[in-house]
Amino acid sequence: MIQLADAFLAVILLSVLLSLASNRLKALVKIMALQGIMVSLIPLFLAQHQTLEGGALLLMQVMILIKGLLIPGMLFMAVKRVSIRREIEPIIGYHASLFTGLMLILASAFITDRLQVAMPGNQVLLMITAITTLSAGLFLMMSRRKAITQVIGYLMMENGIYLIGTALAKQTHTMYVVEFGVLLDLLVAVMVMGIILNNINSAFDDVDTGFLEELKD
């Protein structure tokens, strides 16, 4: 199970790098769907000394549904509605973003080594992946102009926070309850963002948030 957890964490890190290097919005949504499913399954592979209760398993299934299907599905419909295929002019280029992602992995490994926190099953890679995902999500929000890409960065940040909670939580069931509450807020935020995206696109024929600077009283 631990080897499988390592494989899943490696795929999550790869999805982070792919997100930073990709300019196709539909591909980004698919990557986030895969990442959401992988992140939701991580506690299952780390629970080697304890069995997940029925309630925890149910919440895990709900989170997989929300992270892997519902939220990506809503984003996919938003991308089709605004007819935007890719982000042409990011604030920071894609090669530089990919290099930044690699540096974030190294910085996360350094921070994890300094923290010296006991990880479930001695999974040091868990905290490295968590910090990298959180930092990359924040970077994605700051380095892209399209509102949809910024929402994806927000989702990536939430995945990173969830992994940090997985690494530090003493009781898996409690962690799932807290995460489920966060996901409900996140789901509402994505629904509201979908409405905002539609209004931005109607007003400016684009979803570049830079156009919001042109609004005047």
C-alpha positions as CSV (number, residue, x, y, z in Angstrom):
1,M,0.0,0.0,0.0
2,I,2.9,2.4,0.8
3,Q,4.4,1.7,-2.6
4,L,1.1,2.5,-4.2
5,A,0.8,5.7,-2.2
6,D,4.3,6.7,-3.5
7,A,3.1,6.1,-7.1
8,F,0.0,8.3,-6.5
9,L,2.0,11.1,-4.9
10,A,4.4,10.9,-7.9
11,V,1.5,11.3,-10.3
12,I,0.2,14.2,-8.3
13,L,3.6,16.0,-8.6
14,L,3.6,15.2,-12.3
15,S,0.1,16.7,-12.7
16,V,1.3,19.9,-11.0
17,L,4.1,20.2,-13.5
18,L,1.8,19.5,-16.4
19,S,-0.6,22.2,-15.1
20,L,2.1,24.8,-15.0
21,A,3.3,23.9,-18.5
22,S,-0.1,23.5,-20.3
23,N,-1.9,26.3,-22.1
24,R,-5.0,24.3,-23.1
25,L,-7.9,25.0,-20.8
26,K,-9.7,21.7,-21.4
27,A,-6.4,19.8,-20.8
28,L,-6.0,21.7,-17.5
29,V,-9.5,20.7,-16.4
30,K,-8.8,17.0,-17.1
31,I,-5.5,17.2,-15.2
32,M,-7.3,18.7,-12.2
33,A,-10.0,16.0,-12.4
34,L,-7.2,13.3,-12.2
35,Q,-5.4,15.2,-9.5
36,G,-8.6,15.5,-7.4
37,I,-9.2,11.7,-7.6
38,M,-5.6,10.9,-6.7
39,V,-5.6,13.3,-3.8
40,S,-8.9,11.9,-2.4
41,L,-7.5,8.4,-2.5
42,I,-4.3,9.1,-0.7
43,P,-5.6,8.5,2.9
44,L,-6.9,5.1,1.8
45,F,-3.4,3.9,1.1
46,L,-1.9,5.5,4.2
47,A,-4.4,3.9,6.6
48,Q,-2.2,0.8,7.1
49,H,-2.6,0.5,10.9
50,Q,-6.2,1.6,11.0
51,T,-9.3,0.7,9.1
52,L,-11.4,3.5,7.7
53,E,-14.9,3.6,9.2
54,G,-18.0,3.4,7.0
55,G,-18.7,7.1,7.4
56,A,-15.1,8.0,6.4
57,L,-15.3,5.7,3.3
58,L,-18.6,7.4,2.3
59,L,-17.1,10.9,2.7
60,M,-14.2,9.8,0.6
61,Q,-16.5,8.6,-2.2
62,V,-18.4,11.9,-2.0
63,M,-15.1,13.8,-2.3
64,I,-14.0,11.7,-5.3
65,L,-17.4,12.6,-6.9
66,I,-17.0,16.3,-6.2
67,K,-13.3,16.7,-6.9
68,G,-13.1,14.2,-9.8
69,L,-16.4,14.7,-11.6
70,L,-18.7,17.5,-10.4
71,I,-16.3,20.5,-10.1
72,P,-14.3,19.5,-13.3
73,G,-17.5,19.0,-15.1
74,M,-18.7,22.5,-14.2
75,L,-15.4,24.0,-15.3
76,F,-15.5,22.0,-18.6
77,M,-19.0,23.4,-19.3
78,A,-17.7,26.9,-18.5
79,V,-14.8,26.5,-20.9
80,K,-17.2,25.4,-23.7
81,R,-19.6,28.3,-22.9
82,V,-17.0,31.0,-23.2
83,S,-15.4,29.4,-26.3
84,I,-11.8,29.9,-25.0
85,R,-9.4,27.1,-26.0
86,R,-6.1,28.2,-24.5
87,E,-4.3,30.9,-22.6
88,I,-2.3,32.8,-25.1
89,E,-0.5,35.5,-23.1
90,P,0.2,34.4,-19.5
91,I,1.9,36.8,-17.1
92,I,4.7,34.3,-16.7
93,G,5.7,32.1,-19.6
94,Y,5.2,28.3,-19.6
95,H,8.9,27.4,-19.7
96,A,9.5,29.7,-16.8
97,S,6.5,28.3,-15.0
98,L,7.7,24.7,-15.4
99,F,11.1,25.7,-14.1
100,T,9.4,27.4,-11.1
101,G,7.5,24.1,-10.5
102,L,10.8,22.2,-10.3
103,M,12.2,24.8,-7.9
104,L,9.1,24.5,-5.8
105,I,9.6,20.7,-5.5
106,L,13.2,21.3,-4.3
107,A,12.1,24.0,-1.9
108,S,9.3,21.8,-0.5
109,A,11.9,19.0,0.1
110,F,14.1,21.4,1.9
111,I,11.2,22.7,4.1
112,T,10.0,19.2,4.8
113,D,13.5,18.2,6.0
114,R,13.6,21.3,8.2
115,L,10.2,20.6,9.7
116,Q,11.0,17.1,10.8
117,V,7.3,16.2,11.3
118,A,6.3,12.6,11.8
119,M,4.4,11.5,8.6
120,P,1.9,8.6,8.4
121,G,3.8,5.5,7.4
122,N,7.0,7.7,7.3
123,Q,5.8,9.2,4.0
124,V,8.1,12.1,3.6
125,L,7.0,12.5,0.0
126,L,3.5,13.3,1.3
127,M,4.5,16.6,2.8
128,I,6.7,17.4,-0.2
129,T,3.8,16.9,-2.5
130,A,1.4,18.8,-0.3
131,I,3.6,21.9,0.0
132,T,4.4,21.8,-3.8
133,T,0.8,21.5,-4.7
134,L,-0.3,24.4,-2.4
135,S,2.6,26.6,-3.7
136,A,2.0,25.8,-7.3
137,G,-1.7,26.5,-7.0
138,L,-0.9,30.0,-5.6
139,F,1.6,30.5,-8.4
140,L,-0.9,29.5,-11.1
141,M,-3.4,32.0,-9.7
142,M,-0.8,34.8,-9.8
143,S,0.8,34.0,-13.2
144,R,-2.3,33.5,-15.4
145,R,-4.8,36.1,-16.8
146,K,-7.8,33.9,-17.6
147,A,-10.3,33.6,-14.8
148,I,-10.8,29.9,-15.5
149,T,-7.1,29.2,-15.0
150,Q,-7.1,31.1,-11.8
151,V,-10.0,29.0,-10.6
152,I,-8.0,25.9,-11.4
153,G,-5.1,27.4,-9.4
154,Y,-7.5,27.8,-6.5
155,L,-8.6,24.2,-6.8
156,M,-4.9,23.1,-6.8
157,M,-4.3,25.1,-3.6
158,E,-7.3,23.3,-2.0
159,N,-5.8,20.0,-2.9
160,G,-2.5,21.0,-1.3
161,I,-4.3,22.0,1.9
162,Y,-6.1,18.7,1.9
163,L,-2.7,16.8,1.6
164,I,-1.3,18.8,4.4
165,G,-4.3,17.9,6.5
166,T,-3.8,14.3,5.6
167,A,-0.2,14.5,6.7
168,L,-0.9,16.1,10.0
169,A,-4.3,14.7,11.0
170,K,-4.4,12.3,13.9
171,Q,-7.9,10.9,13.1
172,T,-8.8,10.2,9.5
173,H,-12.5,10.5,10.1
174,T,-12.2,14.0,11.6
175,M,-10.1,15.1,8.6
176,Y,-12.8,13.9,6.2
177,V,-15.5,15.8,8.0
178,V,-13.5,19.0,7.9
179,E,-12.6,18.5,4.2
180,F,-16.2,17.8,3.3
181,G,-17.2,21.2,4.8
182,V,-14.4,22.9,2.8
183,L,-15.5,21.1,-0.4
184,L,-19.1,22.4,0.0
185,D,-17.8,26.0,0.3
186,L,-15.5,25.3,-2.7
187,L,-18.4,24.0,-4.8
188,V,-20.5,27.1,-4.1
189,A,-17.4,29.2,-5.0
190,V,-17.0,27.4,-8.3
191,M,-20.8,27.9,-9.1
192,V,-20.5,31.6,-8.3
193,M,-17.3,31.9,-10.4
194,G,-19.2,30.2,-13.3
195,I,-21.8,33.0,-13.2
196,I,-19.0,35.7,-13.0
197,L,-17.2,34.1,-16.0
198,N,-20.3,34.2,-18.1
199,N,-20.9,37.9,-17.2
200,I,-17.2,38.8,-17.9
201,N,-17.4,37.0,-21.3
202,S,-20.7,38.8,-22.2
203,A,-19.3,42.2,-21.3
204,F,-15.8,41.8,-22.9
205,D,-16.0,38.8,-25.2
206,D,-13.1,37.3,-23.2
207,V,-12.4,36.0,-19.7
208,D,-9.2,37.9,-19.1
209,T,-9.4,39.4,-15.6
210,G,-7.2,42.2,-16.7
211,F,-10.3,43.8,-18.4
212,L,-11.8,44.3,-15.0
213,E,-9.4,47.1,-14.5
214,E,-11.3,49.0,-17.1
215,L,-14.5,49.1,-15.0
216,K,-15.4,52.6,-13.8
217,D,-18.2,54.1,-11.7
